[in-house]
Amino acid sequence: MIETGLHGKVVIVTGAAAGIGFATAVRFSLEGCHVVAWDVVQCQHCPPDWHGMQVDVSDSAAVDEAAKAVEKKFGHIDVLVNNAGILRDGQLVKMRDGALAGRMTDEDFDRVIGVNLKGVFHCTRAVAPHMIRQHSGVILNASSVVALYGNFGQTNYIASKAGVIGMTRVWARELGRYGIRVNAVAPGLVETDILKNMPEKVLEEMRRKTPLGRLGKPEEIAEAYVWLASDAASFITGAVLSADGGIVTGT
């Protein structure tokens, strides 16, 4: 295994109970990191050496308290992976025979923004002072390729993921002077439980549009996060790394 400089680092991964978050936490653990797994639900499959915490990233007070607890326990926070995210898909409006038949609700819009965008804001705001004091740190944010090209029925999700890209670039400028790097990963369609409710014809169409001809695996996205956190990426900040099998090119 290539030396990454991550051994002994304290890494917070949000949304770590399943999917990409779980795979990312596992991958950092293999590097010898102290993994702090944050999720809104109890992590049923987390190894005993992980420090699991139930944290709702949309709750700013809960995030602040959790960050203080991590710093108190370990003395430092080295990497934050803002992975937690949800979907509440729906068209902006639906028309039938010239009449309004439905529309995206305020609740669905606000909930996705609250987790996917404000959650990233809350966690980064809570962790940044600890990293500034130690004059080092890496912040990695989960965006999505749909933030780059749009997607039908995902107004709220795309607004959140495009916002994450914007915040990533702002924070790279603001925090770079303190030795903190901030980058984003934009995954394509990845084989996780979130796809279970997606029609097979939609998945097949996405495979067709992807130059590599398949969906991604959570472990492949985890590799992107670990590389960006490692010493190998020490001069990279403010970047958005597409891990999408080439689907942006394919579209």
N, C-alpha and C positions, 0 to 999 in steps of 0.2 A: 504494500500500500504506500502511495506517495505521501511524504511528510507534509502535513497541512498546517502545522503550528496550532492545532486546535486542542491538543491534549490538555485536560485540566480546565478548559474554559467553561464558564457557566452560560448555558444556552436556554433561553425561554422560547418555547414553541407554543403558539396559541392554536386552538382547534386540534390538539394533539391526540385526541381519543380515537380518531379513525382517519382513514384515507391518506391524503398527502401529508397531513400533519403528523400522523402516526409514523409513516414511513420516514419522514424527515427527522423526527425525534430518534428513531432507531439508528439512522445513519450517523447522526451526531454522537450518539452513544458509542457506536463502533469506533469513533475517533478518540474515545476516552474523555468525552465531555461530561460535565454534570448537567443532566437534562432536567429542566423544570417544565412539566407538562401542564399547560393551562387549557381548560375546556369547561364549557357550561355544564357538561355532564361528567360524572365520575368515570375515569378511564378504567375500564374493566380489564384490559389486556396489558396495561403498563407494567413493566418489570419492577420489582421491588426497589431497585436502586435509583429509579426515577423519583423526582420530587413532584408528586401530583397535587394539583390545586384546582378546585372548582372555581372558575372565574368567568363571569359574564362580561365580555369585553365591551359591551354597550353600556355598562354601568361604570362611570368614571371613578366613583368613590371606591368601588370594589377593586378596580384595576390599580389605583394608587396604593391601597393597602397591601395588595398582593406584591407589588413591586418593592415596597418597603420591607416586606417579610423575606423576600428573596435576598435582598441586599444584606439584611441582618443575619440571615443564615449562612450565606457564602462569603460575604465581604466584598463581592464585586458582581457585576453583570456584564458579560462580554458580547453576547449575541442575542438579538431579539428577532424571531421569525414571526411576522404578523400573517399567519396563515388562516385564521378563523374566518369563515364565510358561509353565507346561506343563499338560497335561491327562493324567490317568490315570483315566478314568471307569469307574464300575462301581457296581452296587447294594451297599448295606450288606450284605445277605444275599439269597440266592436260595433259595427253597423249591420243592420238587417232590414232590407226593404226600405232603406232611407231613414230608419229610426235607430236611435241609440239602444244597443242590446247589452252593453256592458262596458266597463272601463277599469283600468288599474286603480285600485283603492289607495287612499292615503296611507292606510295601515300597512299594506304590502310595500309601498314605496319607502315609507319611513323605517320599517323594520330592516329592510336590506341595507339602507344607508346607515342605520344605527350600528349594525354589526360590521359590514364590509368596509365602510369608510370611517365613521366615527370611532369604531373599535380600533382601527389602525392608529387614528389620531390619539385616542386615550392611552393606548399602550406605549406608543412612542413618546408622548409627553411625560408619562410616568417614569420611563426608563432613562430618557435622555440625561437628566441631571446626574444620575449615578455614573453614566459613561463620561460625561463632561468632567466630573471630578477626578476620574481616573485617567483622563485624556486618551481614551481609546474605546473602541466599540464598533460593532457592525449591526446595522438594522436592515432587515430584508423584508420586503413587502410583497404580498401576493396580489398581482393584478391578473389579467387574462388577455388572451389574444382578441377576444371580442371587444375589448376596449379600443383595439386598434382598427377594427374593420366593421364593428356593429354586428347586431344579430337580431333577428325577428323575435318580438315578444319579450325583450329583456331591457326595457327602458331603465328600470331601477338598478339592475345588476351592472349594466354597462356604465351608468352614471357613477356608481360606486368604484368600479375598477378603473375608469378613466381618471377619477379623482385621486385614486391611489398613485397613479403615475405622476400626476401633478405635484402631490405632496412629496413624493420621493425626490423629485428634482429640487424642490424648495429646501428640503431638509439636507440634501447633499451640499447645497450652498451654505446653509446656516451652520451646519455641524462639522464641516470639513476642517475648520481651523482648530477643532478640539481632537483631531485624530479619529473622528468617527466617519465611517463610510456608510452610505445609504443607497441601496439598489433595489430593484424590483424584478420579479420573475413573472413572465406572462405565459402560463401554461395553455396548451390547446386542450382538446377533449381528452380526459384521463379516466382510466378504468377505476372508478370509485362507486360507492353506493349511491351517490347523487344521480347517477345515470339510470338507476333502476326504473324510474318513472318516465324515461324518455323513450318515445316510440322507436322501434327497431329501424324503421325506414329513415328516420332522422339520423340515427347513428350511422347507418350505411351510407347516407349522403355525405356525412362528415368524413368517413373513411375514404370515400371516393375523391373528395376535395383535398385530402392530405397527400402530398407527394410520397411520403413513406408508406402510405396505404394501410395505416393502422392507427389505433388509439394509443395514447401514452400510458405508461405505468407509473404509479405513485413513486416508486423507487427512482425513476428517471428524473422526476422533478426534485426529489430529495438530493440527488447528486448535484443539481444546479445550485441549490441553496448552500450545500457544503462547500462547493468550489468558490462561490462568491464570498463566503465567510472566511475562507482560508487565506494563508499568506500568498498563495499563487495569484490572488486577485487584489493584491495590496494597493494597486494604483487605479482601481476601478471604483468609481462612485458616480451616482446620478444616472446609472445605466438601467435599461429595461432589457432583460434577457428573455427572448422568446424561446420557450421549450415546447414546441408545437408540431414537430414532425414536418414543418414547412408549410402549414396550412395557410399562413398569411400569404406566402408565395403562391400557393395553390388557388387562392381566391382572387 
